[in-house]
Amino acid sequence: MTTEVTLPSTSASPTARQVWTRTRGITLALVLLLAAAVAIAVVRSDARHGELDPRSADPYGSRAVAALLADRGVDTRVVTTLDEASTATGPDTTLLVAVPDLLTPGQQARLHSAFARSGGRTVLVSAGSASVERLAPGVTADPATSFGSTLSPDCELPAARRAGTADTGGIRYITTRLTADECYPSERLSTLLRLPAPSGEGDTVVLGAPDILLNDRLDEHGNASLALQLLGSRPHLVWYLPSLADASAAPEEGERSFFDLLPSGWLWGTLQLFIAAGLAALWRARRLGPLVPEKLPVAIRASETAEGRARLYRKANARDRAATALRTTTRTRLAPLVGVPAPQAHAPEALLPALSAHLQGDGQSLHTLLFGPPPGDDTALIRLADQLDALEREVRRP
Amino acid sequence: MAPTGRAALLAALGSLPVGIWEPGWTGILAVNAPLAVACACDFALAAPVRRLGLTRSGDTAVRLGDTADLTLTITNPSRRPLRARIRDAWPPSSWQPGTETAASRHRLVIPPGERRRVITRLRPTRRGDRRADRVTVRSYGPLGLFARQGTHTVPWTVRVLPPFTSRKHLPSKLARLRELDGRTSVLTRGEGTEFDSLRDYVPGDDTRSIDWRATARQSAVAVRTWRPERDRHILLVLDTGRTSAGRVGDAPRLDASMDAALLLAALASRAGDRVDLLAYDRRLRALVQGRTAGDVLPSLVGAMATLEPELVETDARGLAAMALRTSPRRSLIVLLTTLDAAPIEEGLLPVLGRLTQRHTVLLASVADPHIAGMATARGNADAVYEAAAAAQAQAERDRTAEQLRRRGVTVVDATPEELAPALADAYLALKSAGRL
């Protein structure tokens, strides 16, 4: 029978309750922040939603013009894919391409071949240089846009003459087609072009700005008139809004990327490897306890000041001071060896005779060595140090 | 909680069936769902960390350079076996650099309801107190796919004492002390000043030590014997200011001073003197006073263990006042400080008179062998400028020492290895000269 000994708990990990107590403030703050973000997004989301969409009643939508056309017996159909747009073309149909610049070059070529032979009307709204040359051959977009937005017709096109001034200012076009009607010019380049099809039936209208179709601009100037005349010439209107979900936007055969060429097994296998890498990262990232901090001791070398002084001497070329220090040290060491008391070690008249007697040497050269002028250059200083060493060795020799 | 390398490896192997048989979300799910379930089971089956019982035992003090063994006893009260990796965390200076990962981590298996011991071996690199940090336990499940992790706090303190490497000099200095003490046959007049006893004349004794009065009273010729003074007071003063922080070789000056102080204390306590210790910079850092001869060395070592150099200028006035207050009787005051010109001339010299008035003052300073090496450098301009700077520094030290000697202070200036024996010799010389 063993007695159960309960040890006092030493655990330092937080319990679930402590974790909740510690994090609830931040959790609450995050929830509030998220709610506020959602609320603000909902309140302010009307800005440019559904631009040029004939179903949208927003300021930038085009529901008004669609409604006016419906009153005049023109039915509006919205399409979002290239295939629908291509099959909908026909002699009694107007095709409006809302943002032609969103189409890939391949889509533009297919769309052009579809409407060029249809005999209907095609309206290209603010086609930039990325699309206008393929969709309307013979027309190029000028890189500079017009200054004003409201322009006057200045041409023989009946629709334009009836409408009068309108907000067509935007992209300006240059055309080489002699049969084209050039209207609403700004600085001699027109912002509205009507190009009759070479086959005779049908035409293409290039419009420099979408303003005449927008809900909040429709009632200004001759916008409504121009829009109704351009779009109402056929009983059917197909409104093409290019979308990213369109499968025909995918690259053509021969232009496929590297990933299309890989067998799908490789791709999915790699995805699984990424999952494994994530697990490995978690495995390696989890530390076995935190680092232990410690106060580090000061690490200063005691000889730092002497080294610093040496470098200062070197930098300032203080040969005089260096030579004085070396000579003083040698004199201090020599004096007791030749029997001169320490206080008189630096007096030439006491030290030199004693040294000369000890060495039987030349008094003059000893004077120059121990009390002479400072050396002129570094070589002389090095020589001086060596000579002082030699002198000391000689005195010490028994 | 954390996955293990095994879980990551299984996930990586899972890319083969996904890639070959079932490329798609089905394959991904078919591989990862069982793995996730296995990990969850493993997590649930791992022994709980929070309920483990941890206790510690082992060494509480260790001399610098030796090893301390600490035993951690871990009890597993749960009904599941504990398979764990354990990290017994201590500050980094508790181990030699590079060995701490191996020394602090343990791997063990504890069956349900049993306990096991692991031994953590410390080998500190610096003096001072080492406090145990937390113990982290990572408990693995039976499959080894997932682990839960938790920490425990098991406090313990190991005091790392000064190494006292100079104790190798103690036997020779004690032999010298015994010579002074009259226990050996070499007993000449002048060795000590305290009258000890009379004994019969032996041919060879100094005739000057014959006590004629005593000889007259008895038939044989009697000589006086002398012995050195006993029961003198010695105050060791450690300067822990900024000048003690400079490193000479691999250790700060303070460590060399401590080593010398310990040898002197050991010697003096054998010689029957009383030893006190005072450590001071701008305030009192340590004070050991009134210990008996047998107790003085352990208490000195304990007090020195936690001393660290402070980066402040020493307050010499306060230090002198404190020293005077600590030693009311006539004492030998051993100042373990520096010979740098500025702190001595501006700090110590003005207050030195108050100390030398009543006490004998001995100043010991740690010299830097690197300066001596610089002084002999020759061969190119850099070396000669270094030699000049070293000569200048040395001359300044000598001048300061000379100033102190003129005021009656005994000065010992030696490299860290030689300081302790030199200081002991200076003490013995003072003792034999009867100046204590």
Contacts between the chains, C-beta under 8 A, distances in Angstrom:
chain1	res1	chain2	res2	distance
A	7	B	53	3.7
A	7	B	54	7.7
A	7	B	55	6.7
A	7	B	75	6.6
A	9	B	50	7.6
A	9	B	51	7.8
A	9	B	53	8.0
A	10	B	53	7.4
A	10	B	54	5.0
A	10	B	135	7.9
A	10	B	152	4.3
A	10	B	153	5.7
A	10	B	154	5.4
A	11	B	49	7.4
A	11	B	50	4.7
A	11	B	51	7.8
A	11	B	52	7.6
A	11	B	150	6.2
A	11	B	151	7.3
A	11	B	152	5.3
A	11	B	153	8.0
A	12	B	134	5.6
A	12	B	150	7.9
A	12	B	151	4.5
A	12	B	152	5.8
A	12	B	153	4.4
A	13	B	49	7.0
A	13	B	50	6.2
A	13	B	150	3.9
A	13	B	151	5.4
A	15	B	50	7.6
A	263	B	23	7.8
A	264	B	23	4.4
A	264	B	24	7.5
A	265	B	18	7.7
A	265	B	19	4.2
A	265	B	20	6.2
A	265	B	23	4.4
A	266	B	19	6.2
A	267	B	23	7.1
A	268	B	18	5.1
A	268	B	19	6.1
A	268	B	23	3.9
A	268	B	24	6.2
A	268	B	27	6.1
A	268	B	28	6.7
A	269	B	15	4.3
A	269	B	16	7.1
A	269	B	18	5.4
A	269	B	19	2.8
A	269	B	20	7.9
A	269	B	23	7.4
A	270	B	15	7.3
A	271	B	18	7.6
A	271	B	28	6.5
A	272	B	11	6.9
A	272	B	12	7.8
A	272	B	14	5.4
A	272	B	15	3.8
A	272	B	18	4.5
A	272	B	19	7.4
A	272	B	27	7.8
A	272	B	28	6.2
A	272	B	31	6.3
A	272	B	32	7.8
A	273	B	12	6.1
A	273	B	15	4.7
A	275	B	11	5.4
A	275	B	14	8.0
A	275	B	28	7.6
A	275	B	32	6.4
A	276	B	8	5.4
A	276	B	9	7.6
A	276	B	11	3.6
A	276	B	12	3.7
A	276	B	14	7.2
A	276	B	15	6.8
A	277	B	8	7.7
A	277	B	12	8.0
A	279	B	3	5.0
A	279	B	7	5.4
A	279	B	8	4.0
A	279	B	11	5.2
A	280	B	5	7.0
A	280	B	8	3.8
A	280	B	12	7.9
A	282	B	2	6.2
A	282	B	3	5.3
A	283	B	2	6.3
A	283	B	3	5.1
A	283	B	4	5.8
A	283	B	5	5.4
A	283	B	7	7.1
A	283	B	8	5.5
A	286	B	2	3.6
A	286	B	149	7.0
A	288	B	85	6.5
A	288	B	87	4.5
A	288	B	105	7.1
A	288	B	136	5.2
A	288	B	138	6.0
A	288	B	149	7.6
A	289	B	87	4.9
A	289	B	89	5.3
A	289	B	133	7.8
A	289	B	134	6.1
A	289	B	135	7.9
A	289	B	136	3.2
A	289	B	151	6.2
A	290	B	134	7.9
A	292	B	89	5.1
A	292	B	90	6.7
A	292	B	91	5.2
A	292	B	92	6.6
A	292	B	133	4.4
A	293	B	91	7.8
A	294	B	91	4.1
A	294	B	92	5.6
A	294	B	93	6.1
A	297	B	126	6.5
A	297	B	252	7.2
A	297	B	308	6.7
A	297	B	309	7.7
A	298	B	245	4.7
A	298	B	252	7.6
A	298	B	309	6.3
A	298	B	311	6.2
A	299	B	247	6.2
A	300	B	245	5.8
A	300	B	246	5.3
A	300	B	247	6.3
A	301	B	246	6.5
A	301	B	247	5.2
A	301	B	370	7.5
A	302	B	246	3.2
A	302	B	247	6.0
A	302	B	248	4.9
A	302	B	253	6.2
A	302	B	366	7.7
A	302	B	368	4.8
A	302	B	370	7.6
A	303	B	246	7.9
A	303	B	248	8.0
A	303	B	368	5.0
A	303	B	370	4.4
A	303	B	371	5.5
A	303	B	374	7.1
A	304	B	246	7.4
A	305	B	393	7.3
A	306	B	371	5.6
A	306	B	374	6.4
A	306	B	386	7.9
A	306	B	389	5.1
A	306	B	390	5.5
A	306	B	392	7.8
A	306	B	393	4.4
A	307	B	374	7.6
A	307	B	386	7.2
A	307	B	389	7.3
A	309	B	389	4.2
A	309	B	392	6.7
A	309	B	393	7.3
A	310	B	374	7.3
A	310	B	382	7.6
A	310	B	385	4.9
A	310	B	386	4.2
A	310	B	388	7.2
A	310	B	389	3.7
A	310	B	390	7.5
A	311	B	385	7.7
A	313	B	385	4.5
A	313	B	388	6.2
A	313	B	389	6.1
A	314	B	381	6.9
A	314	B	382	6.1
A	314	B	385	4.6
A	321	B	388	7.1
A	321	B	392	7.8
A	322	B	384	6.7
A	322	B	385	5.6
A	322	B	388	3.5
A	322	B	389	7.8
A	323	B	388	7.5
A	325	B	388	4.4
A	325	B	389	7.4
A	325	B	391	4.6
A	325	B	392	4.4
A	325	B	395	7.0
A	326	B	384	7.7
A	326	B	387	6.7
A	326	B	388	5.4
A	326	B	391	5.9
A	328	B	391	7.3
A	328	B	395	6.2
A	329	B	375	7.7
A	329	B	391	4.2
A	329	B	394	7.1
A	329	B	395	6.3
A	332	B	395	7.4
A	332	B	398	7.8
A	378	B	381	4.0
A	378	B	384	7.8
A	381	B	381	6.8
A	381	B	384	5.6
A	382	B	378	7.4
A	382	B	379	7.4
A	382	B	380	6.8
A	382	B	381	6.4
A	382	B	384	5.3
A	385	B	378	5.7
A	385	B	384	4.8
A	385	B	387	6.4
A	386	B	378	6.5
A	389	B	378	7.0
